[in-house]
Amino acid sequence: MEIIRIQGGHRLSGKVQIRGAKNAALPLMVSAMLTEEHLILDNLPYLADIQTMTALLNSHGVQVNRSKPSSADDRRVSLNAERISNTTAEYDLVRKMRASILVLGPLLAREGSARVSLPGGCAIGTRPVDIHLSGLSQLGAEITLVDGYVEAKASSGLRGASLSLPFPSVGATENLMMAGVLADGLTVIKNAAREPEVVDLSNCLIKMGAYIQGVGTSELKIEGRKSLHGASHSVIPDRVEAGTYAIAAAITSGNVELLGVFSEHLEAPLKMLEQAGVDTHITPRGIEISASKRILASDIATNTYPGFPTDLQAQAMALMTIAEGPSVITETIFENRFMHVPELIRLGADINIKGPTAIVRGVKGLRGAPLMATDLRASSSLVIAGLAAEGETTVSRVHHIDRGYERIEESLSVLGAIIVRESV
């Protein structure tokens, strides 16, 4: 087992390169199943979830070739699904990652059948796949649930339809969009998710020959094609990774420049930081974060894009634990995303939970303690809190953090943190 050990109280300073977005890279990799030709993806991060998706695609017959880490193109991957050899996504792979359900739409569209295990991933809420299945049914798929598997058939192919999502689900929007690009006729997705990762997938599909109107809006119109062709595409920078390092800079009274980030993807988190008294400045290469005074309390409510991202809620809460005054943090996306709260309390934080709301009363300082990560984003919040805590903090079960952050301890160490990864 590995742990991350942190000696808190050190100011972060310097520059950090933001990697490709995990939440964009995963559906982009799946989109390779929609064509018999090669899809080339650049700026792909080195993450556990990327390895899991690679194994899943391999199981379907997709060839995934990644450049060697020492090469100039070490973040480039070539995917080829000339032949789909298997339409079953087994439980042992799917259970590791919620995004595995994304193979359902492409398999149906390309092969006319699919058998996909109900997915796993972080235990932060139910996150049902009902929206995915309902939309695919409206596109003509026959769907049954058998022994924990979704069994879907579209013997005569998928047919375009007008779909209205009950919630702007990112995963459902992506799954239905990938199904729609090979469906017969026009597919309209109303109340579609608008997240940058959805836009990135749309732009890649368009490069592959798909016809999609309304990219970046809540209504997508997709005219199905008989086939798509190969393309090259670069994954957008990870706004969640950028937000995490920005908050880490703020909690340590640091000065950090985030390189390669798209500032327009971070409007809500940057607004929160500015309300908290942190200076933010757009630079030619990214965003500079500078904090030289005590953090001010700021109320936060998560929402779908362009609202405050749920994937930064835990990190923002860590920041508010040392703020001057009380903060109210409301989680509107996932009903069980406060599992980091007991761990922050172990550091001396003053937090009370009332349903979907957490009341955070800032304290003058945190104290180091042994902590245990419960999910991906919670784990990064514990690292952030440990950076500000007096003394030593250890974070165990760091396999969670490796799903979405590429060697986070190395990046923070370069910025001046005293942090190491150890085997125990």
Secondary structure by P-SEA (a helix, b strand, c coil): cbbbbbbccbbbbbbbbbcccaaaaaaaaaacccccbbbbbccccccaaaaaaaaaaaaabbbbbbcccccccccbbbbbccccccccccccccccccccccaaaaaaacccccccccccccccccccaaaaaaaaaaabbbbbbccccccccccccbbbbbbbbccccaaaaaaaaaaaaacccbbbbccccccaaaaaaaaaaaaaccccccccccbbbbbcccccccbbbbbcccaaaaaaaaaaaaaacbbbbbccccccccaaaaaaaaaabbbbbbcccbbbbbbcccccbbbbbbbccccccccaaaaaaaaaccccbbbbbbbccccccccaaaaaaaabbbbbbcccbbbbbbccbbbbbbbbbccaaaaaaaaaaaaacccbbbbcccccccccccaaaaaaaaaccccccccc
